[in-house]
Amino acid sequence: MDRSSLDDFVASAALLAGHLTRQCEKAVSDQASAAAELRQVAEGASRSLTAGKAELADAARAAIGEALAREIPAVVEAIARTGDRLGQVTDRLQREQASAGARMRIISWQSLATLCAASALVVAGTAYLAWVNVERAERADVSAQVLEALQDVSITSCDGQPCMRLEDGQQRWARNEDYVLIHTKSAATE
């Protein structure tokens, strides 16, 4: 390559390098301004986002406050009604408890009266049975005395009339003088 072509080439390369340098500088400047604009837009978006966020939070707080303002009286009223119902239930339970206590006292007194009556009947029945047994014992005592006396006496029938064998000196039966005649009511009326 000759010198002039080389000079042309270098001159062209220098022009090209200058042109590329200017374009690079312009691109760098454009990028810097684009970056600055982007930063400004981002800052604006951030401010806008922050403002929107604050506005959204305020709106949410207001909506929640408004909803609560509408709902709290209804909830308070429902709680008051529930409290009234609980008070009524408590009063009813107290009345029923008092009524049940009164019924239990009545039943207790009735049970006590029934037990006393049953005890009196048992005591009366026992007293009656004791009296009957005393009477039996007295009769048994008389019967025992009669049986004891009968060991010394012989009772038999003398011609259809009762007679017994007793001590000497009593009126005797004619067929056997060991026996004394007994006068009964039927024999005395004849």
Backbone as ProteinMPNN parsed JSONL, in Angstrom:
{"seq_chain_A": "MDRSSLDDFVASAALLAGHLTRQCEKAVSDQASAAAELRQVAEGASRSLTAGKAELADAARAAIGEALAREIPAVVEAIARTGDRLGQVTDRLQREQASAGARMRIISWQSLATLCAASALVVAGTAYLAWVNVERAERADVSAQVLEALQDVSITSCDGQPCMRLEDGQQRWARNEDYVLIHTKSAATE", "coords_chain_A": {"N_chain_A": [[0.842, -1.123, 0.0], [0.524, 2.07, -0.626], [1.91, 5.154, 0.324], [0.206, 7.291, 0.263], [-2.195, 6.078, 0.055], [-2.149, 4.907, 2.429], [-2.112, 7.106, 4.034], [-4.511, 8.129, 3.362], [-6.027, 6.095, 4.289], [-5.468, 6.178, 7.033], [-6.326, 8.75, 7.479], [-8.99, 8.423, 6.896], [-9.528, 6.481, 8.766], [-9.031, 8.0, 11.032], [-10.962, 9.933, 10.792], [-13.116, 8.294, 10.891], [-12.71, 7.263, 13.455], [-12.942, 9.607, 14.908], [-15.502, 10.267, 14.267], [-16.813, 8.008, 15.32], [-16.069, 8.355, 17.951], [-17.378, 10.72, 18.565], [-19.945, 9.869, 18.204], [-20.015, 7.888, 20.127], [-19.606, 9.495, 22.34], [-21.858, 11.019, 22.12], [-23.746, 8.96, 22.391], [-23.105, 8.149, 24.936], [-23.745, 10.51, 26.25], [-26.449, 10.609, 25.589], [-27.254, 8.277, 26.809], [-26.664, 8.941, 29.45], [-28.401, 11.107, 29.828], [-30.759, 9.726, 29.365], [-30.605, 7.94, 31.419], [-30.744, 9.727, 33.531], [-33.26, 10.798, 33.098], [-34.688, 8.442, 33.374], [-34.092, 7.955, 36.043], [-35.386, 10.158, 37.136], [-37.997, 9.594, 36.351], [-38.297, 7.17, 37.709], [-37.981, 8.053, 40.341], [-40.141, 9.758, 40.425], [-42.127, 7.86, 39.98], [-41.722, 6.342, 42.262], [-42.288, 8.229, 44.224], [-44.899, 8.693, 43.507], [-45.884, 6.103, 43.837], [-45.429, 5.788, 46.596], [-47.06, 7.831, 47.5], [-49.463, 6.85, 46.507], [-49.574, 4.474, 47.908], [-49.773, 5.464, 50.518], [-52.165, 6.816, 50.216], [-53.822, 4.673, 49.557], [-53.592, 3.21, 51.95], [-54.747, 5.069, 53.687], [-57.304, 5.123, 52.58], [-58.04, 2.468, 52.993], [-57.956, 2.395, 55.808], [-59.978, 4.235, 56.314], [-62.151, 2.904, 55.136], [-62.226, 0.589, 56.685], [-62.659, 1.746, 59.192], [-65.156, 2.927, 58.689], [-66.661, 0.612, 58.128], [-66.413, -0.691, 60.561], [-67.627, 1.228, 62.153], [-70.224, 0.974, 61.276], [-70.719, -1.704, 61.901], [-70.05, -2.114, 64.623], [-72.069, -0.94, 66.366], [-74.169, -2.74, 65.762], [-73.049, -5.141, 66.619], [-72.662, -4.535, 69.312], [-75.316, -4.199, 70.07], [-76.26, -6.812, 69.575], [-74.723, -8.193, 71.459], [-75.745, -7.028, 73.765], [-78.425, -7.934, 73.622], [-77.933, -10.671, 73.861], [-76.833, -10.669, 76.416], [-79.107, -9.847, 77.848], [-80.77, -12.06, 77.358], [-79.239, -14.041, 78.624], [-79.433, -13.094, 81.238], [-82.184, -13.454, 81.656], [-82.317, -16.243, 81.417], [-80.715, -16.92, 83.593], [-82.274, -15.881, 85.697], [-84.548, -17.506, 85.387], [-83.398, -20.019, 85.873], [-82.675, -19.645, 88.559], [-85.213, -19.36, 89.72], [-86.273, -21.896, 89.115], [-84.467, -23.45, 90.529], [-85.037, -22.623, 93.148], [-87.675, -23.498, 93.263], [-87.286, -26.244, 92.907], [-85.815, -26.718, 95.222], [-87.78, -26.17, 97.151], [-89.614, -28.186, 96.514], [-88.017, -30.388, 97.112], [-87.724, -30.015, 99.86], [-90.385, -30.402, 100.675], [-90.76, -33.046, 99.832], [-88.842, -34.21, 101.463], [-89.916, -33.716, 104.02], [-92.304, -35.155, 103.725], [-91.259, -37.7, 103.368], [-90.02, -38.014, 105.844], [-92.285, -37.913, 107.499], [-93.594, -40.174, 106.543], [-91.726, -42.146, 107.243], [-91.813, -41.826, 110.024], [-94.494, -42.548, 110.517], [-94.409, -45.185, 109.582], [-92.548, -46.192, 111.39], [-93.995, -45.854, 113.76], [-96.076, -47.629, 113.218], [-94.603, -49.999, 113.116], [-93.675, -50.08, 115.765], [-96.153, -50.19, 117.097], [-97.136, -52.585, 116.011], [-95.187, -54.335, 116.964], [-95.605, -54.006, 119.711], [-98.214, -55.009, 119.912], [-97.777, -57.664, 119.092], [-96.074, -58.418, 121.163], [-97.826, -58.193, 123.341], [-99.703, -60.17, 122.589], [-98.026, -62.38, 122.705], [-97.394, -62.334, 125.423], [-99.918, -62.892, 126.481], [-100.269, -65.469, 125.422], [-98.176, -66.715, 126.733], [-99.091, -66.491, 129.37], [-101.387, -68.075, 129.162], [-100.143, -70.42, 128.474], [-98.767, -70.816, 130.807], [-100.904, -71.303, 132.573], [-101.898, -73.565, 131.338], [-99.695, -75.18, 131.686], [-99.748, -75.391, 134.454], [-102.153, -76.77, 134.734], [-101.511, -79.121, 133.37], [-99.541, -80.04, 135.044], [-101.026, -80.451, 137.326], [-102.666, -82.388, 136.334], [-101.064, -84.596, 136.283], [-101.203, -85.673, 138.739], [-103.781, -86.486, 138.779], [-106.397, -88.568, 137.537], [-108.473, -88.683, 134.78], [-111.576, -89.754, 133.575], [-114.359, -91.489, 132.027], [-117.405, -92.121, 133.544], [-119.992, -94.128, 133.247], [-120.836, -92.508, 131.129], [-120.626, -90.043, 132.269], [-118.369, -87.483, 133.168], [-115.57, -88.225, 135.23], [-113.132, -88.199, 137.865], [-110.173, -89.24, 139.456], [-109.408, -88.589, 142.729], [-108.384, -87.173, 145.893], [-108.89, -88.774, 149.089], [-112.135, -88.858, 150.788], [-113.847, -87.491, 149.216], [-116.87, -87.462, 147.201], [-117.531, -90.532, 145.74], [-117.302, -92.63, 142.851], [-119.553, -95.202, 142.251], [-118.85, -97.716, 141.181], [-116.113, -97.723, 141.085], [-114.205, -96.694, 143.529], [-112.021, -95.13, 143.493], [-112.372, -92.934, 141.913], [-113.766, -89.634, 141.656], [-116.922, -88.117, 141.278], [-117.745, -85.619, 138.915], [-119.528, -82.7, 138.861], [-121.209, -81.302, 136.277], [-122.521, -78.546, 134.345], [-124.584, -79.447, 132.681], [-125.279, -81.768, 133.937], [-126.124, -80.809, 136.391], [-128.441, -79.427, 135.835], [-130.345, -81.389, 135.402]], "CA_chain_A": [[0.0, 0.0, 0.0], [1.417, 3.217, -0.717], [1.884, 6.096, 1.429], [-0.966, 8.145, 0.151], [-3.347, 5.255, 0.425], [-2.051, 4.688, 3.853], [-2.501, 8.369, 4.657], [-5.97, 8.203, 3.188], [-6.613, 5.1, 5.192], [-5.298, 6.687, 8.396], [-7.217, 9.894, 7.582], [-10.338, 7.855, 6.954], [-9.646, 5.817, 10.057], [-9.079, 9.047, 12.041], [-12.309, 10.495, 10.672], [-14.031, 7.279, 11.408], [-12.501, 7.2, 14.9], [-13.527, 10.841, 15.455], [-16.954, 10.128, 14.154], [-17.225, 6.996, 16.294], [-15.871, 8.941, 19.276], [-18.487, 11.651, 18.772], [-21.166, 9.077, 18.356], [-19.919, 7.237, 21.457], [-19.824, 10.528, 23.338], [-23.285, 11.347, 22.031], [-24.47, 7.81, 22.953], [-22.887, 8.207, 26.389], [-24.539, 11.632, 26.719], [-27.855, 10.19, 25.479], [-27.487, 7.289, 27.875], [-26.644, 9.658, 30.725], [-29.661, 11.839, 29.969], [-31.82, 8.719, 29.496], [-30.517, 7.428, 32.797], [-31.239, 10.79, 34.407], [-34.715, 10.808, 32.919], [-35.193, 7.211, 33.983], [-34.023, 8.175, 37.485], [-36.458, 11.082, 37.477], [-39.254, 8.851, 36.217], [-38.332, 6.203, 38.808], [-38.239, 8.811, 41.565], [-41.552, 10.182, 40.334], [-42.952, 6.655, 40.199], [-41.574, 5.978, 43.674], [-43.088, 9.197, 44.987], [-46.294, 8.403, 43.17], [-46.202, 4.84, 44.486], [-45.497, 6.059, 48.027], [-48.294, 8.6, 47.709], [-50.568, 5.913, 46.268], [-49.593, 3.544, 49.029], [-50.322, 6.197, 51.662], [-53.568, 7.057, 49.897], [-54.488, 3.376, 49.688], [-53.658, 2.897, 53.386], [-55.761, 5.958, 54.253], [-58.613, 4.655, 52.1], [-58.328, 1.206, 53.693], [-58.289, 2.751, 57.193], [-61.299, 4.875, 56.298], [-63.148, 1.862, 54.852], [-62.318, -0.268, 57.872], [-63.314, 2.547, 60.226], [-66.564, 3.056, 58.321], [-67.287, -0.698, 58.313], [-66.505, -0.918, 62.003], [-68.614, 2.162, 62.68], [-71.537, 0.403, 60.974], [-70.862, -3.029, 62.504], [-69.892, -2.103, 66.077], [-73.364, -0.814, 67.05], [-74.925, -3.987, 65.6], [-72.424, -6.139, 67.501], [-72.966, -4.133, 70.691], [-76.734, -4.523, 70.279], [-76.366, -8.275, 69.663], [-74.159, -8.585, 72.757], [-76.716, -6.594, 74.782], [-79.55, -8.883, 73.572], [-77.436, -11.925, 74.427], [-76.743, -10.447, 77.865], [-80.477, -9.867, 78.371], [-81.224, -13.467, 77.349], [-78.525, -14.74, 79.694], [-80.046, -12.649, 82.492], [-83.474, -14.138, 81.77], [-82.035, -17.661, 81.689], [-80.222, -16.993, 84.973], [-83.439, -15.702, 86.573], [-85.37, -18.715, 85.29], [-82.689, -21.088, 86.573], [-82.777, -19.391, 89.992], [-86.588, -19.704, 90.116], [-86.407, -23.358, 89.072], [-83.684, -23.998, 91.638], [-85.815, -22.373, 94.363], [-88.832, -24.404, 93.202], [-86.784, -27.609, 93.16], [-85.475, -26.777, 96.644], [-89.039, -26.272, 97.895], [-90.137, -29.547, 96.297], [-87.167, -31.331, 97.86], [-88.078, -29.9, 101.284], [-91.688, -31.06, 100.851], [-90.531, -34.496, 99.721], [-88.101, -34.619, 102.662], [-90.862, -33.776, 105.14], [-93.211, -36.279, 103.485], [-90.495, -38.924, 103.641], [-89.845, -38.09, 107.292], [-93.591, -38.278, 108.062], [-93.835, -41.581, 106.181], [-90.847, -42.958, 108.087], [-92.34, -41.788, 111.396], [-95.707, -43.368, 110.536], [-93.987, -46.587, 109.464], [-91.922, -46.563, 112.668], [-95.081, -46.003, 114.74], [-96.751, -48.903, 112.917], [-93.723, -51.093, 113.537], [-93.696, -50.118, 117.232], [-97.483, -50.684, 117.489], [-97.194, -54.019, 115.674], [-94.322, -55.052, 117.907], [-96.285, -54.002, 121.014], [-99.327, -55.962, 119.829], [-97.215, -59.024, 119.105], [-95.572, -58.677, 122.519], [-99.005, -58.431, 124.182], [-100.224, -61.498, 122.229], [-97.095, -63.381, 123.231], [-97.563, -62.37, 126.89], [-101.171, -63.635, 126.708], [-99.974, -66.888, 125.158], [-97.322, -67.211, 127.821], [-99.944, -66.677, 130.547], [-102.2, -69.278, 128.919], [-99.234, -71.575, 128.541], [-98.468, -71.023, 132.217], [-102.09, -71.976, 133.137], [-101.912, -74.918, 130.773], [-98.629, -75.94, 132.343], [-100.23, -75.731, 135.806], [-103.166, -77.824, 134.589], [-100.82, -80.365, 133.026], [-98.847, -80.498, 136.247], [-102.065, -80.994, 138.222], [-103.202, -83.606, 135.736], [-100.168, -85.716, 136.561], [-101.66, -86.274, 140.001], [-105.201, -86.795, 138.648], [-106.796, -89.396, 136.392], [-109.812, -88.308, 134.328], [-112.157, -90.796, 132.728], [-115.811, -91.403, 131.892], [-118.092, -93.072, 134.402], [-121.344, -94.278, 132.695], [-121.145, -91.361, 130.282], [-120.381, -88.81, 132.997], [-116.938, -87.376, 133.465], [-115.181, -88.429, 136.61], [-111.695, -88.208, 138.032], [-109.672, -89.883, 140.663], [-108.841, -87.554, 143.582], [-108.057, -87.541, 147.262], [-109.918, -89.456, 149.9], [-113.127, -88.009, 151.437], [-114.696, -86.912, 148.194], [-117.887, -88.394, 146.758], [-116.877, -91.452, 144.82], [-118.118, -93.376, 141.882], [-119.954, -96.429, 142.908], [-118.184, -98.886, 140.622], [-114.692, -97.67, 141.417], [-114.141, -95.624, 144.502], [-110.838, -94.291, 143.282], [-112.781, -91.78, 141.114], [-114.759, -88.726, 142.231], [-117.816, -87.637, 140.228], [-117.687, -84.188, 138.683], [-120.841, -82.181, 138.499], [-121.118, -80.312, 135.196], [-123.758, -77.753, 134.235], [-125.646, -80.261, 132.1], [-125.71, -82.736, 134.942], [-126.759, -80.087, 137.483], [-129.79, -78.999, 135.423], [-131.218, -82.557, 135.359]], "C_chain_A": [[0.917, 1.224, 0.0], [1.061, 4.191, 0.378], [0.598, 6.886, 1.355], [-2.205, 7.323, 0.505], [-3.338, 5.009, 1.931], [-2.485, 5.944, 4.582], [-4.018, 8.517, 4.533], [-6.659, 7.237, 4.174], [-6.564, 5.612, 6.616], [-6.251, 7.854, 8.566], [-8.653, 9.402, 7.69], [-10.555, 7.192, 8.303], [-9.75, 6.859, 11.143], [-10.458, 9.691, 12.007], [-13.331, 9.529, 11.269], [-13.908, 7.208, 12.916], [-13.102, 8.438, 15.527], [-15.049, 10.748, 15.433], [-17.477, 9.132, 15.184], [-17.092, 7.552, 17.717], [-17.021, 9.891, 19.567], [-19.785, 10.888, 18.989], [-21.158, 8.359, 19.715], [-20.192, 8.265, 22.528], [-21.294, 10.927, 23.355], [-24.104, 10.231, 22.642], [-24.333, 7.817, 24.464], [-23.743, 9.327, 26.953], [-26.027, 11.281, 26.683], [-28.196, 9.18, 26.584], [-27.542, 7.97, 29.225], [-27.946, 10.42, 30.896], [-30.835, 10.865, 30.087], [-31.825, 8.151, 30.9], [-31.044, 8.469, 33.761], [-32.758, 10.871, 34.31], [-35.338, 9.586, 33.576], [-35.202, 7.34, 35.504], [-35.164, 9.09, 37.932], [-37.822, 10.388, 37.416], [-39.394, 7.86, 37.368], [-38.624, 6.904, 40.117], [-39.687, 9.282, 41.595], [-42.48, 9.007, 40.594], [-42.905, 6.239, 41.654], [-42.394, 6.923, 44.536], [-44.574, 8.919, 44.767], [-46.753, 7.11, 43.854], [-46.353, 5.02, 45.991], [-46.773, 6.819, 48.351], [-49.506, 7.698, 47.525], [-50.722, 4.925, 47.409], [-50.216, 4.206, 50.258], [-51.809, 6.452, 51.45], [-54.384, 5.78, 50.039], [-54.64, 2.991, 51.152], [-54.716, 3.763, 54.054], [-57.162, 5.499, 53.86], [-59.015, 3.358, 52.818], [-58.726, 1.482, 55.131], [-59.696, 3.347, 57.268], [-62.385, 3.834, 56.071], [-63.339, 0.954, 56.066], [-63.033, 0.476, 58.998], [-64.801, 2.678, 59.957], [-67.304, 1.735, 58.535], [-67.461, -0.999, 59.797], [-67.552, -0.01, 62.628], [-70.031, 1.645, 62.42], [-71.76, -0.885, 61.746], [-70.819, -3.003, 64.03], [-71.231, -1.888, 66.779], [-74.204, -2.09, 66.939], [-74.374, -5.064, 66.522], [-72.741, -5.826, 68.952], [-74.423, -4.465, 71.02], [-76.937, -6.026, 70.419], [-75.832, -8.767, 71.007], [-75.128, -8.204, 73.878], [-77.913, -7.536, 74.815], [-79.151, -10.216, 74.186], [-77.321, -11.811, 75.944], [-78.119, -10.47, 78.514], [-81.015, -11.289, 78.438], [-80.554, -14.267, 78.452], [-79.084, -14.359, 81.062], [-81.378, -13.344, 82.715], [-83.276, -15.616, 82.104], [-81.565, -17.836, 83.129], [-81.377, -16.846, 85.96], [-84.307, -16.943, 86.579], [-84.717, -19.873, 86.034], [-82.77, -20.896, 88.089], [-84.181, -19.726, 90.495], [-86.778, -21.216, 90.144], [-85.636, -24.009, 90.208], [-84.436, -23.799, 92.951], [-87.013, -23.31, 94.414], [-88.403, -25.84, 93.494], [-86.406, -27.771, 94.626], [-86.724, -26.919, 97.495], [-89.639, -27.663, 97.743], [-89.331, -30.569, 97.083], [-87.47, -31.246, 99.354], [-89.4, -30.6, 101.563], [-91.515, -32.568, 100.817], [-89.792, -35.001, 100.949], [-89.041, -34.732, 103.852], [-91.842, -34.934, 104.961], [-92.513, -37.599, 103.78], [-90.316, -39.112, 105.137], [-91.158, -38.507, 107.954], [-93.904, -39.745, 107.77], [-92.987, -42.501, 107.045], [-91.338, -42.984, 109.53], [-93.586, -42.655, 111.515], [-95.347, -44.855, 110.466], [-93.352, -47.06, 110.769], [-92.977, -46.757, 113.741], [-95.828, -47.304, 114.506], [-95.905, -50.089, 113.361], [-93.736, -51.221, 115.055], [-95.035, -50.667, 117.715], [-97.606, -52.173, 117.196], [-96.357, -54.849, 116.634], [-94.973, -55.12, 119.283], [-97.445, -54.993, 121.011], [-98.814, -57.396, 119.891], [-96.666, -59.378, 120.479], [-96.734, -58.983, 123.457], [-99.595, -59.818, 123.91], [-99.322, -62.582, 122.806], [-97.18, -63.481, 124.748], [-98.824, -63.148, 127.237], [-100.953, -65.128, 126.489], [-99.148, -67.485, 126.287], [-98.142, -67.432, 129.08], [-100.816, -67.912, 130.385], [-101.34, -70.525, 129.012], [-98.888, -71.881, 129.989], [-99.638, -71.736, 132.897], [-102.139, -73.403, 132.637], [-100.833, -75.772, 131.424], [-99.048, -76.338, 133.751], [-101.255, -76.848, 135.747], [-102.491, -79.144, 134.274], [-100.097, -80.935, 134.248], [-99.851, -81.115, 137.226], [-102.605, -82.306, 137.682], [-102.284, -84.81, 135.952], [-100.58, -86.44, 137.851], [-103.098, -86.755, 139.905], [-105.396, -87.693, 137.448], [-108.228, -89.011, 136.04], [-110.284, -89.406, 133.402], [-113.65, -90.565, 132.628], [-116.425, -92.5, 132.74], [-119.551, -93.097, 133.983], [-121.753, -93.039, 131.91], [-120.966, -90.026, 130.988], [-118.9, -88.713, 133.272], [-116.684, -87.598, 134.947], [-113.675, -88.457, 136.691], [-111.338, -88.822, 139.373], [-108.952, -88.821, 141.479], [-108.536, -88.116, 144.968], [-109.213, -88.271, 147.937], [-110.863, -88.429, 150.504], [-114.029, -87.323, 150.438], [-115.735, -87.945, 147.795], [-117.305, -89.23, 145.633], [-117.889, -92.074, 143.885], [-118.376, -94.724, 142.476], [-119.194, -97.638, 142.389], [-116.695, -98.895, 140.952], [-114.498, -96.47, 142.316], [-112.875, -94.793, 144.382], [-111.195, -92.99, 142.541], [-113.87, -90.988, 141.819], [-115.611, -88.239, 141.073], [-117.698, -86.107, 140.126], [-119.047, -83.729, 138.245], [-120.642, -81.096, 137.451], [-122.419, -79.566, 135.128], [-124.884, -78.596, 133.673], [-126.155, -81.273, 133.105], [-126.436, -82.046, 136.085], [-128.155, -79.654, 137.108], [-130.74, -80.157, 135.392], [-131.788, -82.744, 136.674]], "O_chain_A": [[1.974, 1.255, 0.631], [0.124, 4.066, 1.167], [-0.03, 7.108, 2.39], [-3.129, 7.806, 1.159], [-4.377, 4.92, 2.587], [-3.144, 5.873, 5.619], [-4.702, 8.962, 5.455], [-7.692, 7.531, 4.776], [-7.549, 5.484, 7.342], [-6.908, 7.988, 9.599], [-9.434, 9.915, 8.49], [-11.619, 7.319, 8.909], [-10.485, 6.649, 12.108], [-11.053, 9.963, 13.049], [-14.241, 9.893, 12.015], [-14.925, 7.101, 13.601], [-13.721, 8.342, 16.587], [-15.755, 11.08, 16.385], [-18.481, 9.395, 15.847], [-17.912, 7.249, 18.583], [-17.578, 9.885, 20.665], [-20.6, 11.229, 19.846], [-22.197, 8.247, 20.365], [-20.899, 7.995, 23.5], [-21.896, 11.143, 24.407], [-25.073, 10.506, 23.351], [-25.287, 7.536, 25.19], [-24.392, 9.161, 27.986], [-26.774, 11.602, 27.607], [-29.263, 9.227, 27.195], [-28.374, 7.62, 30.063], [-28.541, 10.397, 31.974], [-31.792, 11.13, 30.814], [-32.875, 7.912, 31.496], [-31.731, 8.123, 34.722], [-33.45, 10.997, 35.321], [-36.37, 9.674, 34.241], [-36.142, 6.918, 36.177], [-35.817, 8.849, 38.947], [-38.673, 10.563, 38.288], [-40.474, 7.719, 37.941], [-39.421, 6.419, 40.92], [-40.365, 9.221, 42.621], [-43.473, 9.12, 41.313], [-43.918, 5.832, 42.223], [-43.099, 6.499, 45.452], [-45.379, 8.912, 45.699], [-47.863, 7.033, 44.379], [-47.279, 4.482, 46.598], [-47.473, 6.518, 49.317], [-50.463, 7.771, 48.296], [-51.831, 4.584, 47.823], [-51.054, 3.623, 50.945], [-52.611, 6.325, 52.375], [-55.494, 5.796, 50.571], [-55.694, 2.5, 51.559], [-55.491, 3.28, 54.88], [-58.081, 5.483, 54.679], [-60.172, 3.177, 53.197], [-59.689, 0.907, 55.638], [-60.488, 3.016, 58.151], [-63.424, 3.867, 56.73], [-64.462, 0.599, 56.425], [-63.899, -0.082, 59.672], [-65.617, 2.558, 60.871], [-68.421, 1.718, 59.051], [-68.502, -1.491, 60.233], [-68.282, -0.425, 63.528], [-70.931, 1.848, 63.235], [-72.874, -1.142, 62.203], [-71.498, -3.806, 64.669], [-71.514, -2.612, 67.734], [-74.872, -2.481, 67.897], [-75.134, -5.813, 67.135], [-73.051, -6.723, 69.736], [-74.727, -4.952, 72.109], [-77.696, -6.472, 71.279], [-76.42, -9.656, 71.623], [-75.312, -8.964, 74.828], [-78.38, -7.908, 75.892], [-79.918, -10.821, 74.934], [-77.669, -12.742, 76.671], [-78.292, -11.035, 79.594], [-81.63, -11.687, 79.427], [-81.196, -15.068, 79.132], [-79.195, -15.207, 81.947], [-81.677, -13.776, 83.828], [-83.969, -16.171, 82.956], [-81.964, -18.782, 83.808], [-81.461, -17.587, 86.94], [-84.755, -17.391, 87.635], [-85.392, -20.622, 86.74], [-82.916, -21.87, 88.828], [-84.331, -20.308, 91.569], [-87.369, -21.756, 91.079], [-86.086, -24.998, 90.785], [-84.473, -24.707, 93.782], [-87.337, -23.855, 95.47], [-89.073, -26.56, 94.233], [-86.641, -28.826, 95.217], [-86.74, -27.693, 98.452], [-90.116, -28.252, 98.713], [-89.891, -31.506, 97.653], [-87.476, -32.264, 100.047], [-89.534, -31.306, 102.562], [-92.053, -33.284, 101.662], [-90.075, -36.097, 101.434], [-88.988, -35.704, 104.605], [-92.176, -35.619, 105.927], [-93.102, -38.505, 104.369], [-90.443, -40.224, 105.649], [-91.163, -39.345, 108.856], [-94.411, -40.467, 108.629], [-93.473, -43.524, 107.527], [-91.293, -44.024, 110.188], [-93.735, -43.407, 112.478], [-95.906, -45.676, 111.194], [-93.583, -48.187, 111.206], [-92.894, -47.689, 114.541], [-96.179, -48.006, 115.455], [-96.421, -51.06, 113.913], [-93.799, -52.331, 115.584], [-95.078, -51.501, 118.62], [-98.114, -52.936, 118.018], [-96.766, -55.928, 117.063], [-94.91, -56.15, 119.953], [-97.643, -55.728, 121.979], [-99.335, -58.229, 120.632], [-96.782, -60.524, 120.913], [-96.658, -59.905, 124.269], [-99.944, -60.552, 124.835], [-99.804, -63.584, 123.334], [-97.057, -64.57, 125.308], [-98.825, -63.961, 128.161], [-101.405, -65.95, 127.285], [-99.39, -68.607, 126.734], [-97.942, -68.419, 129.789], [-100.979, -68.699, 131.318], [-101.755, -71.548, 129.556], [-98.733, -73.041, 130.369], [-99.431, -72.652, 133.693], [-102.387, -74.336, 133.401], [-101.045, -76.958, 131.681], [-98.765, -77.446, 134.207], [-101.252, -77.756, 136.578], [-102.85, -80.177, 134.84], [-100.051, -82.147, 134.453], [-99.585, -82.136, 137.861], [-102.956, -83.214, 138.437], [-102.73, -85.948, 135.806], [-100.342, -87.635, 138.024], [-103.6, -87.372, 140.845], [-104.663, -87.602, 136.463], [-109.102, -89.014, 136.907], [-109.536, -89.922, 132.571], [-114.153, -89.545, 133.099], [-116.019, -93.66, 132.668], [-120.295, -92.177, 134.326], [-122.889, -92.576, 132.018], [-121.137, -88.977, 130.367], [-118.243, -89.711, 133.571], [-117.482, -87.207, 135.799], [-113.004, -88.711, 135.691], [-112.158, -88.89, 140.289], [-107.997, -88.211, 140.998], [-108.446, -89.325, 145.183], [-110.327, -88.36, 147.422], [-110.482, -87.278, 150.719], [-114.937, -86.605, 150.855], [-115.544, -89.143, 148.005], [-116.678, -88.717, 144.706], [-119.103, -92.048, 144.089], [-117.514, -95.314, 143.128], [-118.924, -98.541, 143.181], [-116.09, -99.959, 141.081], [-114.626, -95.331, 141.865], [-112.7, -93.831, 145.13], [-110.405, -92.046, 142.542], [-114.755, -91.539, 142.473], [-115.086, -87.973, 139.992], [-117.569, -85.41, 141.132], [-119.65, -84.317, 137.347], [-119.982, -80.089, 137.708], [-123.363, -79.943, 135.822], [-126.023, -78.485, 134.126], [-127.342, -81.596, 133.117], [-127.304, -82.663, 136.702], [-129.001, -79.52, 137.993], [-131.943, -79.898, 135.356], [-132.565, -83.676, 136.883]]}, "name": "protein", "num_of_chains": 1, "seq": "MDRSSLDDFVASAALLAGHLTRQCEKAVSDQASAAAELRQVAEGASRSLTAGKAELADAARAAIGEALAREIPAVVEAIARTGDRLGQVTDRLQREQASAGARMRIISWQSLATLCAASALVVAGTAYLAWVNVERAERADVSAQVLEALQDVSITSCDGQPCMRLEDGQQRWARNEDYVLIHTKSAATE"}
